Amino acid sequence: MVLFVLCVSSAYGQTYYYKYVCHVEKNTGAKSKMDAFVKEHGIYITFTNGRSYCYRSDANGIKAQYNETHKYIGSDNGRLTYYFSYRDSGNPFMQNYPKSYYYFSSDYSRLNMWSDCSDMGSSFQSSGGGQILVYELSTPPTPTSNAPGQLW
């Protein structure tokens, strides 16, 4: 029974909530908060196949629209790197699509997201070569209710 539960958990993945911390300019290290850019202030990341893959999802592990699955490609200086790009598809029309990297700390408590995307607009790009989105592992926010405090 225990083996079955582990296999099911591994097949369906594990989902974690990461709270937005800040943006960091890639080349200068300058930090800023861009609350208007990151409207939900946090994201869910689901890992599958023993953490060989991950993707942005909802709280139930359902992949978010327009967010592709990133593949684990190795570690360097305590950083675990996940990567995705349409450039690798071999399709010549996809060669200008961005590369996307998710960098996790070795204990998965921090997440840095970076892309070489050139079409994100001035709020994302900077003269320093782009921005890194910084997140930390956190408890998901409690859903708020619009229900009245009592029934009349």
N, C-alpha and C positions, 0 to 999 in steps of 0.2 A: 504493500500500500504506500509506504514512504517513497519507494522508487518511482511509482506512478505519479505521485504528487510532484516530485522533483522534475520528472520529464515533462509534465504538463506545464509547470512554471517556466522551464527553459524554452519550451516550444512557443509559448505565447508571449514571453518577455516579461520584463520588470519595468515599471514606470515610476519615474521620480520627478518631483517638482523642483525647479530651479528658479530662485527669486532674482530679479534684475538688480544689479549693484550699480553699474556705471558703464560708460563708454571710455575707452582709452585710445588716444591717437597712437597709431602703430609705431611711428618713427620717433615721436617726441616724448611719449609716456604721459602726456597731459590728460588728466581725467575730467570728465564732465558727466552730468546727468541729462538725459534727453527724454524726459517723461512723455513728451508729445510723440516722439518717434516710437517708443516701446509702450504702447497703450495698455497692454495687459500686465506689465511689470513682472511677468514671470512666464515660464514655459514648462511644459512637461516633455521629458525625454524618455523614450522607451528603448530598452536594450533587448536584443534577441540573440539566439544562438550562442549562449555563454559570453555575452558582451562582445561578440564579433561584429555586430551591426547595431546602429542606433538611428533613431529618427524623432523629429518633433511630433508630438501627438496630443490627444486630449487626455484627461485624467484616467480614461479607461484603456489607453494604449492604442486607440484608433489613430492612424496616421493623419496629420494635418494636411489639408489640401495644399499643393504646390511645394511640399517639403519632401525631399527625397531621402532615401536611406543612405547613411554614411557607413563606410566600411573601416574597421580598425586596420591601421597600416603600420603601427609600431609605437615604440616609446623612445623618448629622448629627454635627458635631464629631468626625469620625474614627470614628464608630460606624456599622456596617452593621446595619440592622434587618430582621429577619424576623418575620412576624406570622401568627397563626392564631386563629380563633374560630368556634365554631358559631353565634354570634349573627348572623354575616353570611349564614347560610343562608336567612334569611327565614322560617324556621319559628318561630312564636310560642312553642313549648315550649322552644326553645333560647336564649331571650333571657337566661336567668340563668346560662348556661354561661360559664366564664371566658375571658378574653382571654389569649393566651400570646405572649410576646415572646422572641426570641433576639437578643441584641446581640453582634456580633462586632467585634473591633478591625479596623482596615483591612487588616491582613496575616493575619487569621483566627487569630492566635496566642492570643487570649483570647476566652472566651465567657461572657456573663452571661445567665442565664435568669431571667425574671420573669413572674409571672402574677397577675392580680387575683382569683385563686381564693379563695373564702371558706370552702371546706369542707375545707381541708387539715389542720385541727386546730391545736392550740397549738404543736406542734413546728415548723410552717412559718410561721404567722401571728404577727405581733407587734403591739404597740400602735402601732408606728411605721409600719404600712401594709404589712407583708409583708416577705419576705426575698428577696434576690437570690442565686441559686446561681452561684458563680464557678468556672470551669474554665480550664485552660490546655492548649494543644496539647502532646502528649507522645507518646512511644513507647509502643505498647500493651504491657501486661504480658506476660511470658513465661508460657505455660500451664505449670502445675505438674503433675507426674506423681506418682501414688500407687504407681507400680511399685517393686518392691524394687530395691536397688542391684545385685543379682546374682541369677541364677537358681540354684536349689538342685536 
